[in-house]
Amino acid sequence: MTKRSHGEGTILQRGENSYRLRYRVDGQRHSVTFKGNISEARKKLRELLKSGDDGTHVEPSKMTVTEFVRERVNQWEASGQISARTAERHRYSVDNQIVPHIGDKQLQKLRPLDIETWHTILRTKGRAGGTAGITARTIGHAHRVLSKALNDAVKNNLLLTNPAKVHAAPKVPDVEMFIAQDVPGLVAELAASAGRLYIPAMVSLFTGMRRGEILALRWGRVDLDGKLIKVREAIEPTEAHGLRFKAPKSKAGRRDITLPDILLNVLRDYRKEQLELRLKLGAGKLQAEDLLFSDIEGGPLSANAFSAAWSDYAAKIGMPELTFHALRHTHASQLIDAGVDIVTISKRLGHAKPDITLRIYAHLFRKDDSKAAAAINATLGTFHS
């Protein structure tokens, strides 16, 4: 074994074009294996020593991308940064899009070109078995999970830069959401044929509440005299914990929504029906913690089963494109058409910022440019007030 000294470091030849670089930074000894010729090994050693001088040294590690990203997802969930449901979606991306293609690479050897190649593989044969590619939206989610983890690696001095920031995820094509144009006709259809889906659908259509928020709604949060609903929680389906209640995703999600008369009357009739049913069953009065929509034992309805039932219903009435979430979009459309300012719409929908609302519903302003100008003025007004 040949040993060469170079200032604060040494190079030990281990084999043909294989060297062990040993050096000291901030009083600590480090050792890394380098593949290449002696000139390249000397250059690498100089770079390592220089990184110690200018404060950019990164601790050598053989940790793989798989090990690091999985550990980060676990940490994000444990610390409350993400919900259990979000953690499950992240793990799905890790297991199906990250691990099979770049999981075995050492974290510190991951380069921007690897990210570019990874995107190409996912686009062309990212589906299980390599039979076909996956959508830009799915690739984008996997990319965000990886990039978030790599940002943590930079913060914790495991990487100098984040290679996922060099190559952005493929752009997701703009797809305008479906919006019901004949709202009175839809209301009549719901009343005539929706059955148990009627009341939840009316709540979504006239408040813009999300599915999870509606299924978590309790009678104590419905103030019929004050004509408002207080959104304070939502349900989420998780594999680890089943259905569980959670706080809104953001501070803006915790909100009070005023009720239009049409929904107020529907909810009053529904409450009366529920009270009469409980009287027949000997269940007593409605309690504040009782859910508006529950199973036979009073527990929350399955969000997935609810969506499946809605999909079946929408197909039955000849509107398969009318997802339950499309009712929320339709509500936003009604407000925009009525000339309601974007700040008020944003607060009603529970968006963290008005610009989120503008981005989602930009196409609804295109027909009438004055609405777009009014929305922008309202948004800017929040920054000057």
C-alpha positions as CSV (number, residue, x, y, z in Angstrom):
1,M,0.0,0.0,0.0
2,T,1.5,3.3,-1.1
3,K,1.1,6.3,1.3
4,R,1.5,9.9,0.2
5,S,1.2,12.9,2.5
6,H,-0.4,16.1,1.3
7,G,-0.4,18.8,4.0
8,E,-3.2,17.9,6.5
9,G,-4.2,14.8,4.5
10,T,-2.8,11.6,3.2
11,I,-3.6,9.3,0.2
12,L,-3.3,5.6,0.6
13,Q,-3.5,3.5,-2.5
14,R,-5.7,0.4,-2.0
15,G,-5.7,-1.0,-5.5
16,E,-5.7,0.0,-9.1
17,N,-7.4,3.4,-9.3
18,S,-8.7,3.0,-5.7
19,Y,-7.5,5.3,-2.9
20,R,-8.3,6.0,0.7
21,L,-8.3,9.8,1.5
22,R,-7.6,10.7,5.1
23,Y,-7.8,14.2,6.3
24,R,-8.6,16.4,9.3
25,V,-11.3,19.2,9.5
26,D,-12.0,21.1,12.7
27,G,-9.9,18.7,14.7
28,Q,-11.8,15.7,13.5
29,R,-10.4,12.9,11.4
30,H,-12.2,11.8,8.2
31,S,-11.7,9.0,5.8
32,V,-13.3,8.4,2.4
33,T,-12.7,6.0,-0.5
34,F,-12.0,7.5,-3.9
35,K,-12.2,5.9,-7.3
36,G,-9.9,7.4,-10.0
37,N,-6.3,8.0,-10.9
38,I,-3.7,9.6,-8.5
39,S,-4.1,13.1,-10.0
40,E,-7.9,13.0,-9.5
41,A,-7.4,11.7,-5.9
42,R,-5.0,14.6,-5.2
43,K,-7.6,17.1,-6.6
44,K,-10.3,15.5,-4.5
45,L,-8.2,15.7,-1.3
46,R,-7.5,19.4,-2.0
47,E,-11.2,20.0,-2.4
48,L,-12.0,18.3,0.9
49,L,-9.4,20.3,2.8
50,K,-10.6,23.5,1.2
51,S,-14.2,22.8,2.2
52,G,-12.9,22.6,5.8
53,D,-11.3,26.0,5.4
54,D,-14.3,27.8,3.9
55,G,-16.9,26.1,6.1
56,T,-18.6,24.0,3.4
57,H,-17.4,20.6,4.5
58,V,-20.0,17.9,4.6
59,E,-19.6,14.9,6.8
60,P,-19.0,11.7,4.7
61,S,-21.8,9.2,4.8
62,K,-22.8,6.0,3.0
63,M,-26.5,6.5,3.8
64,T,-28.7,5.7,0.8
65,V,-31.5,7.7,-0.6
66,T,-34.0,5.1,0.6
67,E,-32.7,5.1,4.2
68,F,-32.7,8.9,4.5
69,V,-36.0,9.7,2.8
70,R,-37.9,7.0,4.9
71,E,-36.3,8.3,8.1
72,R,-37.4,11.9,7.2
73,V,-41.0,10.9,6.5
74,N,-41.2,9.1,9.9
75,Q,-39.8,12.2,11.5
76,W,-42.2,14.6,9.8
77,E,-45.1,12.5,11.0
78,A,-43.8,12.0,14.5
79,S,-43.2,15.8,14.9
80,G,-46.6,16.7,13.6
81,Q,-45.4,18.4,10.5
82,I,-47.6,16.1,8.4
83,S,-50.7,14.1,9.2
84,A,-50.9,10.3,9.2
85,R,-52.8,10.4,5.9
86,T,-50.2,12.6,4.3
87,A,-47.5,10.3,5.6
88,E,-49.2,7.4,4.0
89,R,-49.2,9.2,0.6
90,H,-45.6,10.1,1.0
91,R,-44.6,6.5,1.8
92,Y,-46.5,5.4,-1.3
93,S,-44.4,7.7,-3.4
94,V,-41.2,6.6,-1.6
95,D,-42.0,2.9,-2.1
96,N,-43.3,3.1,-5.7
97,Q,-41.5,6.0,-7.3
98,I,-38.3,6.7,-5.4
99,V,-37.0,3.4,-4.0
100,P,-37.2,1.3,-7.2
101,H,-35.2,3.8,-9.3
102,I,-32.8,5.9,-7.1
103,G,-33.2,4.3,-3.7
104,D,-29.9,2.4,-3.7
105,K,-27.8,5.4,-4.6
106,Q,-25.8,6.9,-1.8
107,L,-27.4,10.2,-0.7
108,Q,-24.1,12.2,-1.1
109,K,-23.6,10.9,-4.6
110,L,-27.0,11.9,-5.9
111,R,-26.5,14.5,-8.7
112,P,-28.8,16.7,-10.8
113,L,-28.3,14.4,-13.8
114,D,-29.7,11.5,-11.6
115,I,-32.8,13.6,-11.0
116,E,-33.3,14.3,-14.7
117,T,-32.8,10.6,-15.5
118,W,-35.2,9.6,-12.8
119,H,-37.9,11.9,-14.2
120,T,-37.5,10.3,-17.6
121,I,-37.8,6.8,-16.3
122,L,-40.9,7.7,-14.4
123,R,-42.5,9.3,-17.5
124,T,-41.7,6.3,-19.7
125,K,-41.9,3.2,-17.5
126,G,-42.6,4.3,-14.0
127,R,-45.7,2.1,-13.6
128,A,-45.3,-1.1,-11.7
129,G,-43.6,-3.7,-13.9
130,G,-42.3,-0.9,-16.2
131,T,-45.2,-1.4,-18.5
132,A,-45.9,2.3,-18.9
133,G,-45.2,5.8,-17.6
134,I,-47.0,7.6,-14.8
135,T,-48.6,11.0,-14.8
136,A,-46.9,14.3,-14.3
137,R,-48.9,14.9,-11.2
138,T,-47.7,11.7,-9.6
139,I,-44.1,12.4,-10.6
140,G,-44.5,15.9,-9.1
141,H,-45.6,14.5,-5.8
142,A,-42.7,12.1,-5.6
143,H,-40.3,14.9,-6.6
144,R,-41.7,17.2,-3.8
145,V,-41.2,14.4,-1.2
146,L,-37.6,13.8,-2.3
147,S,-36.8,17.5,-2.5
148,K,-38.2,18.2,0.9
149,A,-36.0,15.4,2.3
150,L,-32.9,16.7,0.5
151,N,-33.6,20.1,1.9
152,D,-33.4,18.5,5.4
153,A,-30.1,16.9,4.3
154,V,-28.7,20.3,3.4
155,K,-29.9,21.8,6.8
156,N,-28.2,18.9,8.7
157,N,-24.9,19.2,6.8
158,L,-25.2,15.9,4.9
159,L,-25.4,17.7,1.5
160,L,-24.0,20.9,0.3
161,T,-26.8,21.6,-2.2
162,N,-30.2,20.0,-3.1
163,P,-29.8,18.3,-6.5
164,A,-33.6,18.2,-6.9
165,K,-33.8,21.9,-7.1
166,V,-31.8,22.0,-10.4
167,H,-34.4,19.9,-12.3
168,A,-38.0,20.8,-11.5
169,A,-40.7,18.2,-11.7
170,P,-42.6,17.9,-15.0
171,K,-45.3,20.6,-15.4
172,V,-48.9,19.4,-14.8
173,P,-51.2,20.3,-17.6
174,D,-53.9,22.8,-16.7
175,V,-57.2,21.0,-16.4
176,E,-60.3,23.1,-15.7
177,M,-62.4,21.5,-13.1
178,F,-66.0,20.6,-13.7
179,I,-68.6,23.2,-12.5
180,A,-72.4,22.6,-12.5
181,Q,-73.9,25.4,-14.7
182,D,-77.6,24.8,-13.8
183,V,-77.5,25.0,-10.0
184,P,-81.3,25.3,-9.5
185,G,-81.7,22.2,-11.8
186,L,-79.0,20.3,-9.8
187,V,-80.7,21.2,-6.5
188,A,-84.0,19.9,-7.8
189,E,-82.3,16.7,-8.9
190,L,-80.6,16.2,-5.6
191,A,-83.8,16.7,-3.7
192,A,-85.6,14.2,-5.9
193,S,-83.0,11.4,-6.1
194,A,-80.0,11.8,-3.9
195,G,-81.4,10.2,-0.8
196,R,-78.9,10.2,2.1
197,L,-76.4,12.1,-0.1
198,Y,-78.8,15.1,-0.4
199,I,-78.0,17.0,2.8
200,P,-74.2,16.6,2.6
201,A,-74.3,17.7,-1.1
202,M,-76.4,20.7,-0.2
203,V,-73.9,21.7,2.5
204,S,-71.0,21.4,0.1
205,L,-72.8,23.2,-2.7
206,F,-73.8,26.2,-0.5
207,T,-70.8,26.5,1.9
208,G,-67.9,25.2,-0.2
209,M,-66.9,22.9,2.7
210,R,-64.6,20.0,1.9
211,R,-65.7,16.4,2.2
212,G,-63.7,15.7,5.3
213,E,-65.0,18.8,7.0
214,I,-68.6,17.9,6.2
215,L,-68.3,14.3,7.5
216,A,-66.8,15.7,10.8
217,L,-69.5,18.3,11.3
218,R,-71.2,18.1,14.7
219,W,-74.6,19.6,15.7
220,G,-72.8,21.8,18.3
221,R,-71.0,23.5,15.4
222,V,-74.3,24.3,13.5
223,D,-75.9,27.5,14.8
224,L,-79.2,27.7,13.0
225,D,-80.3,30.8,14.9
226,G,-77.0,32.6,14.1
227,K,-77.2,31.2,10.6
228,L,-73.6,29.8,10.5
229,I,-71.5,26.7,10.6
230,K,-68.3,26.6,12.6
231,V,-65.6,24.5,10.9
232,R,-63.2,23.2,13.5
233,E,-62.2,19.7,12.4
234,A,-62.2,17.2,9.6
235,I,-61.9,13.4,9.3
236,E,-59.1,11.7,7.4
237,P,-58.9,8.0,6.5
238,T,-55.6,6.3,7.4
239,E,-54.3,2.8,7.1
240,A,-52.6,2.9,10.5
241,H,-55.3,4.5,12.6
242,G,-58.5,4.1,10.5
243,L,-60.8,7.1,10.4
244,R,-59.7,9.9,12.8
245,F,-60.6,13.5,13.5
246,K,-58.0,16.2,12.9
247,A,-57.7,20.0,13.1
248,P,-57.9,22.0,9.9
249,K,-54.8,21.9,7.6
250,S,-54.2,25.6,8.3
251,K,-55.3,28.4,10.6
252,A,-57.5,29.6,7.7
253,G,-59.3,26.3,7.7
254,R,-60.8,27.1,11.2
255,R,-63.6,29.4,10.1
256,D,-67.2,30.4,10.5
257,I,-69.4,30.1,7.3
258,T,-72.6,32.1,7.0
259,L,-75.6,30.1,5.7
260,P,-77.8,31.1,2.8
261,D,-81.6,30.7,3.4
262,I,-81.9,27.7,1.1
263,L,-79.4,25.7,3.2
264,L,-80.7,27.0,6.5
265,N,-84.2,25.7,5.7
266,V,-82.8,22.4,4.5
267,L,-80.8,22.0,7.8
268,R,-83.7,22.9,9.9
269,D,-85.9,20.3,8.3
270,Y,-83.1,17.8,8.6
271,R,-82.6,18.5,12.3
272,K,-86.4,18.1,12.9
273,E,-86.3,14.7,11.1
274,Q,-83.3,13.6,13.2
275,L,-85.0,14.5,16.4
276,E,-88.2,12.7,15.4
277,L,-86.2,9.6,14.5
278,R,-84.3,9.6,17.8
279,L,-87.6,10.0,19.6
280,K,-88.9,6.8,17.9
281,L,-85.7,5.0,18.7
282,G,-85.6,6.2,22.3
283,A,-82.2,7.7,21.7
284,G,-82.9,11.0,23.5
285,K,-82.1,14.5,22.3
286,L,-79.4,15.4,19.9
287,Q,-76.2,16.3,21.7
288,A,-73.7,18.9,20.7
289,E,-71.0,16.3,19.9
290,D,-73.4,14.2,17.7
291,L,-72.4,14.1,14.0
292,L,-74.8,15.3,11.4
293,F,-73.8,12.4,9.2
294,S,-73.0,9.1,11.0
295,D,-73.2,5.4,10.8
296,I,-75.8,3.4,12.7
297,E,-73.7,3.5,15.8
298,G,-73.1,7.3,15.6
299,G,-69.6,7.0,14.4
300,P,-68.1,8.9,11.4
301,L,-68.9,7.7,7.9
302,S,-66.1,6.2,5.8
303,A,-64.8,9.0,3.5
304,N,-63.9,6.5,0.8
305,A,-67.2,4.7,0.9
306,F,-69.0,8.1,0.8
307,S,-67.0,9.2,-2.3
308,A,-67.7,5.8,-3.9
309,A,-71.5,6.2,-3.2
310,W,-71.4,9.7,-4.7
311,S,-69.6,8.5,-7.8
312,D,-72.3,5.9,-8.3
313,Y,-75.0,8.5,-7.9
314,A,-73.4,11.0,-10.3
315,A,-73.1,8.3,-12.9
316,K,-76.7,7.3,-12.3
317,I,-78.0,10.8,-13.0
318,G,-75.8,11.1,-16.1
319,M,-73.2,13.5,-14.6
320,P,-70.2,11.2,-14.0
321,E,-67.9,14.3,-14.1
322,L,-69.7,15.8,-11.1
323,T,-67.4,14.7,-8.3
324,F,-68.3,15.6,-4.8
325,H,-65.4,18.1,-4.8
326,A,-66.9,19.7,-7.9
327,L,-69.7,20.9,-5.6
328,R,-67.1,23.0,-3.8
329,H,-65.9,24.4,-7.1
330,T,-69.4,25.1,-8.1
331,H,-69.9,27.1,-4.9
332,A,-66.8,29.1,-5.6
333,S,-68.1,29.8,-9.1
334,Q,-71.4,31.1,-7.7
335,L,-69.6,33.6,-5.5
336,I,-67.3,34.7,-8.3
337,D,-70.3,35.2,-10.6
338,A,-72.0,37.2,-7.9
339,G,-69.1,39.6,-7.7
340,V,-68.0,38.6,-4.2
341,D,-64.4,39.8,-3.6
342,I,-61.7,37.2,-3.6
343,V,-60.6,37.8,0.0
344,T,-64.1,36.8,1.2
345,I,-64.2,33.8,-1.1
346,S,-60.8,32.7,0.1
347,K,-61.9,32.9,3.8
348,R,-65.1,31.1,3.1
349,L,-63.3,28.2,1.3
350,G,-60.6,28.0,4.0
351,H,-57.7,28.8,1.8
352,A,-54.5,30.0,3.6
353,K,-54.0,32.9,1.2
354,P,-56.2,34.7,-1.5
355,D,-53.6,34.0,-4.1
356,I,-54.4,30.3,-3.7
357,T,-58.0,31.0,-4.6
358,L,-56.9,33.1,-7.6
359,R,-54.6,30.4,-8.9
360,I,-57.3,27.7,-8.6
361,Y,-60.1,29.7,-10.1
362,A,-58.2,31.9,-12.6
363,H,-60.1,30.5,-15.6
364,L,-63.4,31.7,-14.1
365,F,-62.3,35.3,-14.3
366,R,-61.3,35.1,-18.0
367,K,-64.8,35.8,-19.4
368,D,-65.1,39.0,-17.4
369,D,-61.8,40.8,-17.0
370,S,-63.3,43.3,-14.6
371,K,-63.8,40.5,-12.1
372,A,-60.1,39.7,-12.3
373,A,-59.2,43.3,-11.7
374,A,-61.5,43.5,-8.7
375,A,-60.0,40.3,-7.3
376,I,-56.5,41.6,-7.6
377,N,-57.4,44.9,-6.0
378,A,-59.1,43.0,-3.1
379,T,-56.0,40.8,-2.7
380,L,-53.6,43.8,-2.7
381,G,-55.8,45.6,-0.3
382,T,-55.0,42.9,2.3
383,F,-51.3,43.8,2.1
384,H,-51.9,47.5,2.6
385,S,-54.4,47.3,5.4
